[in-house]
Amino acid sequence: MKRLSVIVLLIGLISGCGQAPDTAPEQQTESSKKVVYHGGPILTMAGDKPEYAEAVVIEGETIVFVGSTEDAFNQAGVASEKIDLNGQTLVPGFIDGHAHFSNFASQAIYALLLPSPDANVNSVNDAIDTLQDWNTPENRAYSGWIVGTGFDDSVIEEKRFLTKHDLDKVSTEHPVMVLHISGHFAIVNSVGLEKLGIDKNTPDPEGGLIRREPGGTEPNGVLEELAAIPYMMQALSPTSPEALMRFFDAGQEMALSYGYTTAQEGRAMENHELLVSLAEQGAIKLDVVSYIDYAHADKYMSSKWNSKTYINNYRIGGMKVTLDGSPQGRTAWRTKPYLISPLGAEEDYAGYPAIPSDIDLSRIYRTAFEKGWQTLSHANGDAAMDQMIRTLRPLVEEFSSAERRDVLIHGQYVRDDQLDAFKELGVIASLFPLHTYYWGDWHSQLIGEELGMKISPVRTALNKGLKVTIHTDAPVALPNLMRVVWTAVNRTSRSGKIIGEAERLTPYEALQAITIWSAYQHFEEETKGTIEKGKIADLVVLDKNPLTVEPDDIQHIQVMKTIKSGQLLFER
């Protein structure tokens, strides 16, 4: 049985456990009590410049007052609960511009192969040792695979991918899969290749590549793009209801610990069915908005979940289209060759498209336009963005009356003229300035120093009048939104080099990009993103104020509490 079939079976088993009531009676009584937060900076995010309040009053799920402490106490009454912030800072709940919520748990559960400072895997041997340490019967019981996540060839000492020969040192008995930090590659051992049915006679799929041994056709274990992505679920998906619930709970707790009150599932496929099952049980605590992969749109987009209203904290927001791959992995589709080609590639290698035919892509977008679906388009290389622009333009002209809020995701190598085109087309730019820290030095080697300074050009996009957000793309990186803010403000690489000083945001702008601007991207600006009367009480308590600490210290700010719809869900 294929692993995706197992997922569907598990969904049925979990659903059979019964549906939890929306609200327990004791919670209803508790929710009627007013709660006052006071005693620290309350950054409302309600204007173009920072605005502070002394106190906030919550009743049930809603903010009912924002203003002075005296007036808050008077309105809340003697019986209210008064919570002193003790100098800590209250901000709106965080909304990531783009992430993959269903896979957050992969960082909490599986072997973490991130390089320093997130983990300590800085060489091939470090990766092998970490996988061997993780390889226990208890851990393998999750999915039957030995799994590692976050491997980064651009940073480790050897500057190369793992291969099946490296992973065979981990195990020759059990299948091993390592997920690249980009989310666009998988590396498997010999047993894994056999389990997936990949051998020297297996052809490369369209939009993907099976890397081969030098001078031959035998797979070396590295799978790119659509040769990898369909198989990832087979290694990641838990094989029992109990393991699946532990997996989901670990990912949700990680999200809450970083201040998420709204998370995005940025490429939903069969995992949409799992999220529906969990929502029906009342297991999802924060809001989750999914974007269905275009290949699954016919199956899922016509359901009741495709709505701007959440049902038990879950909804479908629109459709996801992937146009190319990873810039740091050199599968992003460019108009100019990379300066360093991948092993085995031609000197003029410039990446490749995920959907080569403009006719096919236009057909995909037309369906979304005709049905009123918002689209999220993953594009990193400028050739992919050229393709996006030329296929969107006639549709935008034809459907000019609709407010669509289509979104460019990532856009690492976007050109200035393309930003102008996106402004004209009404496209929101959700950019990824974490790249400046994690791969800023590597980009300069791949595309040259001058272009390398222009990755994630958030300031230029803002200056041109585009709506922007920023994101983690977790689990590509840890879902640490304060680190996202830090990178957008500082743009400092691992080596300490400034990557495009002119593209820096102010701390306030960076916070806007993960609160009110991201709420707008998701059509939720009327209910989320600021601390204002009448909005949902989605709040985060930070140990320090991002606007008053030194810019470099923003990365060390911790989330102390996460409050979703008035309920305290996380406390450090």
Steps between C-alpha positions, in 0.01 A plus 500: 500500500637841409560738790239749378243222523616442856437868574141467378455187713639678805265790439209258518631346822553840660158623389343191652617611841210746509469874462579725790245769589589847379500644851475321832248643752769612743680680213181687416478628856867594504479680165234741627745649753686813395880494504723807517860504376703793633836595644717492188530643150196405291594547136170517312644494142192702405670782310781578260709601802529328838206556731489378859216441745515458877246220526285255303172345612393162360156348534469148368676488162486873435692815584241736654718791612842649424615806691608622843543269797252700709227482239572132438461415867180700522350329197611151596363522854612357829438136401735516202834323481787746491825378345809711561748482211781601738666709233474239225358598162158407362461482119240351262521128432747402229388402149765341281483612136589149385579170672411133493323443832436128446875437500601710802522180700774368275737738679366403841498123442761395245879529503581869466785550253508879495844659518603731783353693673167312472662159543860387467516305174790663321647206307403177328621302800290716734194413292578128506562505877177690568296257291664201671420646843137553398469147362317319779204259475282759675587771249471273197153405622372842391517423129723198446775725364811657646435868425711812521393853412677826424819376332681792332774421250585868453624539858662171605876466475496278189255725307331199342181296519483178693461193277365150547855390587507736799153390613589133461741563790195587710315179412504225240193341664250785525405771248654843564377832363657840554305811405699794370452829681337646188223240503573429132738203528497163672799271544442129562718198568509184292217337696298819458549503123386139484196576715405791273548287187772724357782338306722560198206449263272752670455808277519855631149644553403828338606777738739276690833317483645177635870565541724223370842359574776665291513353151198273547127473566506349849323739746735658755219556752432870435148579375409847375166681493219279360730199521507562878188682617246222429706258712558723802169408661600134493784567742337773708151363561440315829363148463262487798231731639695541823820596320311736273344684795839530673641631173224759454507613863876552486470721192212702642682555829808617309287752308345635820842527664604742225190715528293368210129565532440446126708249307505422129507159339667623186465195276219273610452168327357188670598658832193723454291196593697457819457867592125472437483197730692681772283809462183295532633361828585845633870409516626809315559780751631780279356605164635307201439617143588258219593559139420192292760382249361560152522128416247432779272797436228294329486270800495750786419856393125450468450406865345701784851565632574734208381807683616824656339376823676246720324180601652379827815703425553367146423622150626493142630839388577426136721308259877448492700494176870409497695639205859403581723384779761613749757775432752373755445150360541638144169373368347849482443591134715795390551691175878485555716200592613438854867578557540162670313217328377198697703182471446348156322803350609692189690827536202701376267341758234750617254281691171386352123558514256287695229560238680543167193579290355852519180357357468254789582768755250743347234229524580449869481872579183543293319245714592700811388828344171358376420352841625798703783313671796692638830358372839464666776457243840366603763658275864567584679544167435795273410269208227345715373846589502601133279198435272595790463857375428416136237241593333715767483826303224409250294341778529806724382714208209265429391472864583859591209555737603237755715578805718194494809560714706242312835440668857450381674268744878538555611696190867484597635604159221740404606791275391860544296493179322191627409677823347775285299235314382340823386841625304549178343154536406551865725218619608495864872422547561259788880506515748291694775712661613206716708415193725796574620327816486133408622521139603860434865404455407206280275707271790735425700201377211361294387816320773757570557765765289774341189288449560323830449829683150528352342177623170548686472869404231590754586870522496542123163323483360730769638809330332392176166481679457123522325333790760279669533234766794292623509136599690203645405232243528266800609227522757631250612713793383483859161673539668774701327820395719723715797374299309593184456851639868513592615397152270752332640777722870406494557292183818353646644177359661214691839659433383837633477665157210740438290364212344805337495772764259706286239222526471512880164551671447690821405283800146638484464419130630148559239452775232635267603236248417215744187659646272744316658465155481122519142524625425700186665237281259243646191727468487526881598861568151581639537245781875450559839663484454793743393552859175690452150488643285239327787285371572144601713480815805344331796626704865427572706602802871561426769527764633817336375772268632450143483875441724599790770230517811522286416370150738206532334393826162444334609144421519423872148618587286218635129435487377476859128446437277427203131586534261377230141633501546606861628160617854459634642212294873532567703634790875472523 
